[in-house]
Every structure is written in C-alpha cells, then in structure tokens.
Amino acid sequence: MIITFDTQADKFDSDYERNKFFRKLHGWNQVVPSGGKRYEYRRHGILDEVPHIKVADSAFIVAMEHMKRMETFFNEWHEKVHCEMMKIMMDPEQMRKLLARE
C-alpha cells in the first residue's frame, strides 16, 4: 500500500499540535543537556515500528499486514490531515530498487 498525506495547517490549533502529529508519525531525537554533558534519546514514532519505504516527504509504502495500524493512526488525525491509501503491486525488482535508495 502507498500512503500519501497532506497536513491542513489551518486546522491545527498550534505549531505544537502539528509537530505532535509529525513526532508521533516519524519519531524524534530528544536532546537533554545535564551536568555539562549532552544526552540524546530516540523517541519512537509509528514509522519506527512499521517497516516502510519512504517515497517522498509525505508518501511511503507499507505492507498490507500493517495497514490496520496505519489506518488507526491516520483516523485519529482525520480532521487535520488528509490521507489517501492505495493498493499497489510491485515486482521484486522494483522493490529491490526502492530499498536500495534508502
């Protein structure tokens, strides 16, 4: 399945809320300075747990077996994010080329 999405900036209450969407989707790195040192922690998003191929900034491919989880995530944001999911067929060579770009 290919998933494309478009955030509707005017629907978000704030930049913080929009960033919250992207952090829940992609995850983020938290940097904590303490005692003269710098600690970095990975905060996982759904795409850290779901195997995917990034096609563009707002498009990625996931296996059918992960679609329910992705649908659930995007349904939580349906008022602020327009999402389309389309079934696609890829032969092994196409998949190999896409994976090589990662």
N, C-alpha and C positions, 0 to 999 in steps of 0.2 A: 504494500500500500504506500502511496505517496501522500504525504500530508503537507498542505500549504496553509499558512495562516497570515492574517493581517490584523495588527492591533488597531483599534479605533481610539486614537489618543484622546479625543474629546469625551469619550465615555468613562475614562478613568478619573477617579476623584483627585488623584495627585500623581506626580512623578514617582513617588514612593510606591504607590499601588502598582503602577506599570512595571517598575523594577521588580516588584514582588512576583509578578507573573513570570518574567524572564528568569529570575533566580529559581523559581520552582520548576521551570522547564529545563534550563541548562545547568543549574547549579552555580556555585560561585566560590571564590577563594577568599576566606576571611583572614585579614592580617591583624595580629594583636601585638602591639609593642608593650613589652614589660621588662622592667629591670635592665634597660639598655639593650635588650635583645628584641628580635622580631620573630614572632611565631606565626606560621601560616597553616591554616586548616582548610581542608576541602569540605564544603557543604554541598552535598549531592542534590541534584535535581533529577527529575524523572528520566531524562535522556542519559544520565549516568548509569541508570539501571536497565534501560531498554536498548538493546542493540539497534543501531540505526546508521544510515549513511546520509551525511549532510549533502544536499544538492545545491542549496543556496541559503542565504541568511534566514529565510522564513519558509524553507522547504526541506523535508527529509523523508527518507524511505525507511519503513519498518516492516517486519514480517507480520503476516496475518495473525499469528499467535499473540501478538502484543497489541492488537487493535483495541480490544476492550479497555485496556488500561489507558490508552491514549484518548479514546473517546470519553472516558470518565473524566480525565484531566481537563480536556477542552470544554466539556459540558459545564464544568464549574466556572468557566470564564466566558460562557456563550454570549453574555450581554456586552462584553467589552472586546472580544476577539472573534473575528470571523475566521472560520476554519473550514477547509474542504478536504475530504479524504477520498482518494480514487484508487481503485484496484488497478494494478499494473502487472504485466507479465514481463519477466526479464529472463533472457537465456544466461547460462553460466558465464559466457564470455563477457557479456555486458556487466554482470555483477562483479566479475574479477577486475574489469577496468575501473569501475566506480570505487571499489575497495582500494585499488592501487593509488587513487588520488588522495585518499585520507592521509 
